[in-house]
Structures are given as C-alpha cells and as structure tokens.
Amino acid sequence: MERKLEKYILDHTTPEDPVLEDLFRQTHLKFVNPNMISGHLQGKLLEFISKMISPMYVLEIGTFTGYSAICLARGLKPEGLLITIEANDELKEFAESYFRKAGVASKIKIINGRMQDVIGAIHHEFDLVFIDADKREYTEYYSIVFDKVKHGGIIVADNVLWGGQVLDNNTTDPQARGIIEFNEMISRQKNIENLILPLRDGLMVIRKT
C-alpha cells in the first residue's frame, strides 16, 4: 500500500492499544523476520471478525509472538477458548507474557509442535480458524482442519497474495507455490464461499456453507 494512504487509514482507525503497540515494537527489536507479525490494521480486522462471530472455539495455526492471538481472543464468548499451534517452542514464553499483559491468558492455550502432529488431540468444533504458518503447507492445514469447522464457520488465511508472486505461475519459490496451490484449491471448492481482501499481503476469508 502507498505509504501516505496507509498513514491516512491508520490516522482514521481506532488507535492500537498500548499492549499491542509494545508487542509490535519488541517483536521488531528481538526477533528475526518481525514482518510476520499481524500489525495494527490486520489485527484490528481479525478482532472485528472475532467480535462479529462471538466464537466459542478459535484455532490459530502459527502463533509467532502472539499479536493475532490476542486480537482473536478479544471476540471470544466469556467461556470461550483460543487454541494456537506454534512449531517454534522458543516463542511460547514471550507470547504468553503478552497474553497476560493483554488480560487474555486464561482464554488462550498454546500447543507446540507441527499442526499435522498435534491436531488429532484437539477435539473441539471451531467457529473460526486463522491460518498463518508455513505457506508450503497451507493446503494440508486446510484439508485437515476443514472437518473441524462448524457449518457457517469462518476460516481466514494470511499472505494469500505473497508479495504479488501469485501472478507468476512459473515461480519456483516454494512458499509462493504453496500459496498458488492453496488459492487454486479454494477456487475449485463447492461447499464454501470466499473473498480475498487486499490488506497487507492478502487475506482470504472463507465461509463453510
């Protein structure tokens, strides 16, 4: 997005709260690839989606430092739970410290491991799923989790434009190939409706019909 337009949008959006602002800053100071964090605009959209659905159970695939998990947890029903799966166990302590600061620690459970290895032990039916992990495995994540999503439930997938590389069908970049294959699979599926939003690196919103 053009910087002046992005600044205008941010200036006319509810300000980022102090905990998320600090989390964003510390992520950029302490971690490699800090651009993986959702950030204010995307985080606010995820929060809005969660609040509109008012889910009992949310599944997140890819915790990173916990920004999106905090945003999603803010829309949960009072007795609701967000389960977030993260392959890198070194991120857990940092993320949990911000869950406590944000007042949502009791609503979030982190499970470390590959999604494919740990999902079998999770028996909830999910109202909302957020996919934001290894792009090469998006189709596998989606295929595994789809039957765990309730009818009318929502799946949101991040980075579905992958810096515009989705327009290059000849790309050999494995992450781009994973996104292209995922987008094509979704476009062929019949029992859903979907929309790509050109926010940041592209968000795919999918509703199970």
URLINNOR-V975077 format. One record per run of one state. SS is the DSSP state (H for helix, E for strand, L for the rest). FROM is the first residue (numbers start at 0). LEN is the number of residues. If there is no record, write none. Layout:
# URLINNOR-V975077
SS,FROM,LEN
SS,FROM,LEN
This chain:
# URLINNOR-V975077
L,0,2
H,2,9
L,11,6
H,17,13
L,30,3
H,33,3
L,36,2
H,38,15
L,53,3
E,56,5
L,61,5
H,66,7
L,73,7
E,80,6
L,86,2
H,88,14
L,102,2
H,104,3
E,107,5
L,112,2
H,114,7
L,121,4
E,125,6
L,131,3
H,134,14
E,148,10
L,158,3
H,161,6
L,167,6
H,173,15
L,188,3
E,191,6
L,197,5
E,202,6
L,208,1
